[in-house]
Structures are given as C-alpha cells and as structure tokens.
Amino acid sequence: PRQARKREAILRAATELFIAYGYKKTTVDDVAGAAGVAKGTVYLYYQNKAELFLHAIALQKRQYLEEMAPVFDPKRSAEERLHELIVLSVELSHRMPLLAGFVNGDEEIAQVLDEVDDETLETTTTARLAFAAELIDEASGGGWPHEALMRRAELLMDLVFAAVHGGRLLRGGVPPAEYARELADVILGGIASDPRPRH
C-alpha cells in the first residue's frame, strides 16, 4: 500500500505538471519535487518521462470511468455500446487536456511516442483494438474472421482519430457532444442513414 501510494503521488504530480507546463518543459526533477520524493524513486516506478506521460493519460481516462460505464454495460446492445465508445472517444479527447494534445497531433506528444518502447505501445494499441473488434463482432451478429474484425477495428479508430484531428465542424464551433453523436450515427448507420438522432 505504501508503494502504491507513492506511485500514485508521483503520477498525480506528473499529471498536474504535464497539464500546466507541457511535456517538454516538465522534467523528472520537477515531478520528484512535486511528489516529495527523490528523483531515483520516480525511476523505480517509471522507466522514463515518456512512460510517465502515458500513465498520466491513463489516469485522466480513469477519472472518467463512470462516464465510460455505458460502453461496458452488458444490458445494452453491442451496437449501443459501440455507438457510445465512438461518442466518448471524441468527447473525452476534448475534455482531457493530455489526451487532447495526443489526439490533436501536438509535436511534444509525437516526441513522447518516439521515447516509448514499442512493447508498451503495442500492448496499449492491441487492447484497445481487441475491445473494439469484440463490439463490432457482437453488433454485426458474429461470424467475421478475426483478421477482418481487427481490420475493421483499426478503420474505426482511424476514422475517429481523423474526425477529431481534422474535424471541420468541430473547428467551426459545433459542440463536441453534438459532433460526437452525429459522427457515431454516420459510422454505424452509414452516410445516407436517417439524420434524426438514434440515441
């Protein structure tokens, strides 16, 4: 428990610093000072600043877990859960400062990805895609080969990323929640589907 509290204190301090000063201007010394630990202690829990940053993004996501509950609710249909996954992927990327920088192609964030080991990135990506593929499989009635499902999941993530990163409607002032719901409707129902909201 003591170690867990120390690790959490380091992560929370780092998250606040990353939000306030950005990735590049935040040093491991800064994090150690804010957490009240020695610099070496930070490295006991996190390999480097890039790994610490990825954990800070995960912490922000954890803070929104209650909002993510509909995505995991087994009482809802797979299509409803998939719809909510798309909506929340867009909405939360705008409400979580660190994730927003990541999604919007912040140059500092690109530096983080260069510093993170391939295994960590692969594990994170695989888990996200596997969950999306599972929902797609269930929503479509099953029967797709695994390879095809994973490809669909990758396409879905690409679409969401592209929409958030380059969304002209978002830049034009459409509220993220409205944009997210309409995007999910178009992805799941097709571009020529009934424009009246389904959810």
Residue pairs with C-beta under 8 A, 6 or more apart in sequence:
6 35
6 37
6 41
6 45
7 45
9 35
9 36
9 37
10 31
10 32
10 35
10 37
10 41
10 42
10 45
10 46
10 52
11 52
11 55
11 56
11 59
12 35
12 59
13 31
13 34
13 35
14 26
14 31
14 34
14 35
14 52
14 53
14 55
14 56
15 56
15 59
15 60
15 98
16 34
17 26
17 30
17 31
17 34
18 26
18 53
18 56
18 98
19 97
19 98
21 30
22 108
23 49
23 53
23 101
23 108
23 109
23 111
23 112
24 108
24 111
26 49
27 49
28 39
28 42
28 43
28 49
28 52
29 39
31 42
31 49
31 52
32 38
32 39
32 41
32 42
35 42
42 52
46 52
46 55
47 117
48 115
49 115
50 111
50 112
50 113
50 114
50 115
50 116
51 116
51 120
53 98
53 112
54 112
54 116
54 120
54 124
56 98
57 96
57 98
57 99
57 102
60 96
60 97
60 98
60 99
61 68
61 92
61 96
61 99
64 88
64 92
64 95
64 96
67 88
67 92
68 88
70 76
70 80
70 81
70 84
71 81
71 84
71 85
71 88
72 81
73 81
76 84
77 139
78 135
78 137
78 138
78 139
79 139
79 188
80 199
81 135
81 139
82 132
82 135
82 136
82 139
82 188
83 184
83 185
83 188
83 198
83 199
84 184
84 199
85 131
85 132
85 135
86 156
86 160
86 180
86 183
86 184
86 187
86 188
87 177
87 180
87 181
87 183
87 184
88 180
89 160
89 164
89 180
90 160
90 163
90 164
90 176
90 179
90 180
90 183
90 184
91 176
91 177
91 180
92 99
93 99
93 100
93 102
93 103
93 164
94 100
94 164
94 176
95 176
101 108
101 109
102 109
102 112
103 161
103 164
103 165
104 164
104 165
105 165
113 121
128 157
129 150
129 153
129 154
129 157
130 150
130 153
132 153
132 156
132 157
133 146
133 149
133 150
133 152
133 153
136 144
136 149
136 152
136 153
136 156
137 144
137 149
139 188
144 152
156 187
159 187
160 183
160 187
163 179
163 183
164 170
167 179
169 179
170 176
170 179
181 197
181 199
182 197
184 199
185 193
185 195
185 197
185 198
185 199
186 193
189 198
